[in-house]
C-alpha cells in the first residue's frame, strides 16, 4: 500500500510554479477541472495529494463519510481542502485562445466568454446526435437510474456508495430499526402521537422507532431499500420491516461486480445456467 501511495504521489499532476507549459494551445486544458472539463471556477486543492478541482465539482465528495480524491482515489481529510489561490492568480494572468473565435481571453473569463461566443454555439449546434453503432430495435436509453450512489433513508445523507451506505447505517442508525419519515405516523387511521427524539421539528417523545402500528406492513415507517429499488428487478413499492438487517444480509457485495445491467432477468438466468453447466 505504501508503494502504491508513493507511485501515485510521484505521478500527481500539480500545477507548475512557473509559466504555463505547452504554450497557448494546451493552456486551457492545463487549467481545466478533471471533473467538469471546463476552466477552473473557484478552484480548491486537496491538501494530501494536491489535486485541484472546481469548488462546486468537489462538493459532492465532501458529503460522504470517507471521501476519496476523484482523480487518484486516495482518502483525504475534508477539513484540509483549501482555496487554490495560486491557481486563481494564474487564471487571471494567463490568456488562451477561444476554441470558437480564437480570440485571446484570460482564463478567469473564459467560461463567460464561451457562454456568449456565437462560434462556440454554432459548433455545439452542429454536434452529431447519438446513433447506435448498428441498427437496433431497443429505444435510446434515457432516465437511467443512479445505481452508483444512494441516499440514507434515515437521515438523508447523500452520495453514499453501497459499502458506505451499509457502514453509515451500521455506525449511525443501529438503534433505529425504522425510518423516520415525519413527526407522526402518516398511515390513515393511526393516531399515535409518538415522535422521534431527533425529529427536525425538535419535538421530544419516545420515538417513532418504537412505534408499532396495527397495520405495520403498510406503515410508512417501513422503508424501501434505495439499493434494491434502483436495480432493474427492484420493486420500489416493497418495504422492509428491518432495513438494517436487510442491508447486512442482502448487500454484502456490490452488484456492479456480478451484474450486467444491460440484460433482463431471464437473460441473466440463462447466462448463469450456461456458465454453471460449462463448469461442470
Secondary structure, 3 states (H helix, E strand, C coil): CHHHHHHHHHCCCCCCCCCCCCCHHHHHHHCECCCCCCECCCEEEECCCCCEEEHHHHHHHHHCCCCECCCCCCECCHHHEEECHHHHHHHHHCEEECCCCCCEEEHHHHHHHHHHCHHHHHHHHCCCCCCCCCCCCCCCCCCCCCCCCECCCCCCCCCECHHHHHHHHHHHCCCCCCCCCCCCCCCCCCCCCCCCCCCCCCCCCCCHHHCCCCCHHHCCCCECCHHHHHCCCCCCCCCECCHHHHHHHHCCCCHHHHCCCCCCHHHHHHHHHHHHHHHC
